[in-house]
Amino acid sequence: DEAIARGMSYMNGNWEKKVKKRHMTKYQYNKNTANVVGLTDDIESWTKHFSRADMIIEAVFEDLDLKKKIVADVESVTPDHCIFATNTSAIPIADIANGAQRPENIIGMHYFSPVPSMPLLEIIPHEGTSDVATATAFEVGTKQGKTCIVVKDVPGFYVNRALGPFLMETSALVKDGASLELIDKAMKNFGMPVGPVTLADEVGIDVAYHVAKFLSNADLGVRMEGGDVSFLGNMIEKGWLGKKSGKGFFTYDGKKKTINAEAKAYAKNFATRDLGLTEKDIQDRMVTRFVNEAAKCLEDEIIADPVVGDIGLVFGTGFAPFRGGPFRYIDQLGADKFVATMNGFADQLGPQFEPCQLLKDYAASGKKFHN
């Protein structure tokens, strides 16, 4: 089967790179490849293999009906103790578990792309997930070399939820006359490994659009306002999907990457005014919305504590590592100063910049997130 061959080739290729860099022994490489058995449901023996499984990790595309069908198929052949982990970036785990025979065994494991090099793994138990399933997912993720964080089952979980307003602000900045190059340069100078324009191209314009649109229709309310998701939607219609299609905000020719002149002209025409934004203006607008959403996640108990919040955004998005994460950043800057900046933007640009109650409380008391 072509899909299995692609998967095997991808795994073997990544292990070969590790052997070449001496991050893996040849013995471990041989052991890994010997342990992999490629199966499809056309192969009669697949049920025999699955009947001995302790854990299944499913990674089909984002379609609730398809995921529920796979849960039913897998539950019919696996033992009662088998844990079913679903890799999803958006679908609530409770919805996938709804109607399952063993909902207590269902859990979310959200891997970040590209999986071999991204260190973070979000583990998402729904309200009915057992402690055993959560502990097992954590142990398996750790064995895979991931840094695991447990987050609440809400739209976007933690990392994508925090990224939502950040992505939305990118289109707001374009509307206010900021160039694609200046937005990327500003965020790289802040300390991000890549700017938001490059990030959208890397993950795929369609994926960025899907996340932004999904969160716009979720429970974030006014916090997803100010931008315009059609900025990315129009690009999908043009076939500009980013790196994977050879053209997005940039054009790709082998390893050479240059700004896409058509996308640059499109962004310029998308602008409705020119506020003459500086690099500092761009950094402040992007970072305040990003960090405010992280703080709102702590306020809403989506994450357990500031340490989890810092780990999640540094390892999941590359949030300026030398700043230590969003909560260390607030501590360094001062919550009072951060809230004052947000209030200024709220007066000038709208309620999407309203700081969350937790930040207001910390600003008033002078309290810090880390002792």
Secondary structure, 3 states (H helix, E strand, C coil): CHHHHHHHHHHHHHHHHHHHCCCCCHHHHHHHHHHCCCCCCCCCCHHHHHCCCCEEEECCCCCHHHHHHHHHHHHCCCCCCCEEEECCCCCCHHHHHCCCCCHHHEEEEEECCCCCCCCEEEEEECCCCCHHHHHHHHHHHHHCCCEEEECCCCCCCCHHHHHHHHHHHHHHHHHCCCCHHHHHHHHHHHCCCCCHHHHHHHHCHHHHHHHHHHHHCCCCHHHHCCCCCHHHHHHHHCCCCEHHHCECCEEEECCEEEECHHHHHHHHHHCCCCCCCCHHHHHHHHHHHHHHHHHHHHHCCCCCCHHHHHHHHHHHHCCCHHHCCHHHHHHHHCHHHHHHHHHHHHHHHCHHHCCCHHHHHHHHHCCCCCC
